Amino acid sequence: MSAESGARPRITAGAVRELLSDPKIFSELPAGLDDDADLALDSLGLVWFLHQLELRYGVEVEPSEAFLAEFTSIRRITEYLADVHEP
């Protein structure tokens, strides 16, 4: 991200996977986990994920947003972020 453009970097499935690999979210996220595999984010893990998303990418997602209940896979999270939080 350049200072001149002010544009946020695209958040890829790899970036989502990296954030989810944080031990405070998933202690052992399998390296070969398919992007469509079901995830079960608990409330604390979700809050930590959203916090890290904001710190690293400047993306703010309110925990009250209805779609958060649909954060059930790496692909769905990535698609949500691309649809709602990218220019």
Buried (B, 14 or more C-beta within 10 A) or exposed (E): EEEEEEEBEEBEBEBBBEBBBBEEBBEEBEEEBEBEEEBEBEEEBBBBBBBBBEEEBEBEBEEEEEEBEEBBBBBBBBBBBEEEBEE
